[in-house]
Amino acid sequence: MDNAVHATPGHPASEEIFGRLGITKHAVIDAVRDGLAEGLRLDAAAPKIAPGFYAWTGTVASIRRHLVTDGWRPADKQNLPTIVSPDGRVRLIVASGDSGTGDPAATPSTSNPKGRAVEEHVRSNDPGRHQQIQLALDIDVESNRDESGACQTWMLLYRHDIAQLRSVAEVSLPLAIEGGRVTEWGDRAIIETPIQFPEMEVRPTDVSALDDVDFEIHPAREG
């Protein structure tokens, strides 16, 4: 079965979106699998938040490895790991998603509220905020525009379902964010067929153990 959803009125099919972004669905699937493997290799002695953190870092590292071979550039402004397309018009953020992830009928969001850096990247999709954001946070949104002048910050959302031993994922365009959670999306490139867990032992845990962990880094105060 093909892994891309079909187009719906007003929305292009996933294959078209992936092609436009210069990202292959196979790179996304590999990244999600690689992240899962990192999270599941920990035993019960690891801290409770460790599987989610390792799953997230593994996914980030894998999608970056895939995309740098096509000329994408890793970036870490505001300590937020992203990767930017060769023409500077697309920036990709990786995050674990909630139960709506991968469901074309749902409005997904991140599993946890995101910090200020993610919020400002998402809000930079509004062209009127470009200058304000760049001055406030030194985020390079001016080099990340499409033909219409809009900053294109996309998210790779993934979710691991331990009960059903499968993962879902999508690469989608966030349009609005409130309280650290995305509330509106534009185009969504959904991996339609769930990604099956590999042949490995899964230690008993709840699905939240594979959610990512968001944190903010602040300069240390003097004295």
Buried (B, 14 or more C-beta within 10 A) or exposed (E): EEBBBEEEEEBBBBBBBBEBBBBBBEBBBBBBBBBBBBBBEBEEEBEEEBBBBBBBBBBBBBBBBBBEEEEBBBBEBBEBBBBBBEEBBBBBBBBBBBBBBBBBEEEBBBBBBBBEBBBBBBBBBBBEBBEBBBEEBEBBBBEBBBEEEBBBBBBBBBBBBBEEEBBBBBBBBBBBBEEBBBEEBBBBBBBBBBBEBEEEEEEEBEBBBBBBEBEEEEEEEEE
